[in-house]
């Protein structure tokens, strides 16, 4: 019973996450809505900053600074790895397209019918 309930909750959470992502995609695709959304987020950030819920790095204790910098390093590393992976995939895709194109060209040149057509054109 408990496992079924947990499963339902997880499914519900996943469904909500997907819906939130879709909603944000729609907002991001419309420049006006996106500008409004950015303004809302900025205002919320400034409010949190006024309430001292968000601190600058120089306002943190040395221990908190180390922890924050560690998070920044990890996030940067993850971002750079992701970008490198995307570049690698794109590079492989481009090379496959070029390879396929050269195979097509090689096939055309080795095709006897193609050679006959070229000879007829040249006459």
N, C-alpha and C positions, 0 to 999 in steps of 0.2 A: 504494500500500500504506500509506504513512504517513498520507495524508489519510483513508483509510478507518478507520484505527486512531484518529485524532483524533476523527473523527465518532462512533465508537462510545464513546469516552471521554466526549465531550460529552453524548451521549444518556444514558449511565449517570449522569453527574453531574446532569443535569436530572431524571431519574427519582428519584434520591435526594433532591433538593431538594423535589420534589413530595411524596414520602413523608414527609419531615421536617415539611413544612407540615401535612399531614393528621394526623400524629401529634400535633402541637402543638394543632391544632384540637380533637381528641378530648380531650386533657388539659384544655384551657381550658374545655370545655363541662361538665366534672365539677368541682364546687367543691373536693372533697376532694383529687383528684389535682392540681388546680391549686395548692392550698395547699402540697402536698408539693413540687411542682416549684419554686415560688417560694422555699421554704426551701432547697432544694438550690442554686438559683442564688445566693441570698444568701450561703450558706456558701462557695461557690466564690469569690464576689467578695471576701469577707472574707479568705479564704486568700491570694488574689492580692495583696490589700492588705498583709497581714502580710509577704509575701515581697517587698514593695516593687516589684511589677510594675505596680501602679496608683498613680499619684501625684495628689495634689491640685494644683489650679492654682497655689497659692502655693509648692509644692515644685518647680515647674518652672523652667527657665531662662527668661529673657525671650523668647528666640527660640521656645522650645517653647510658651510662653504665647500668643504671637501666633498661632502655627499652630493651637493648640487653639481659641482664640477665633474664628479664621477658620472652622474646621470647624463650630463651634457656630452661627455666623451663617448659613453655607450650609445647615445642617440645618434651622434655624428658618425660613429663607426657603422651602425646599422644602416643609416641613410646612404653612406658611401658604398657599402656592400650592395645595397639594393640598386643603386645607380650603375655600379659596375656590372651587375648581373643583367640589367636591362640593356646596357651597351653590348654585352657579349651576345645576348639573344638577337639583338638587331644586326650585329655583325654577321652572325651565323646565317640569319635569314637573308641578308643581302648577298652573301657568298653563295647560298643555295640558289637564289634567283639567277645570279650571274652564271653559275655552273649549268643550270637548266637551259639558260639562253644559249650558251656555247654548244651544248649538246644538240639543241635544235638546229643551230647553224651548221654544225658538223654533219648532221644527218642530211640537211639540204644539199650540201656539197657532195656527199657520197651517194646521193640518190640518183640513179640512172635517168629517171624521168626529168629531174631537175637539170641534169647535164644536157639532155636532148633539147630542152626548152631554151637553154642558154645558147646552144649551137644554132638553133633556129633563129633566135633573135639577132645573133651576130651576122647572119647571112644577109 
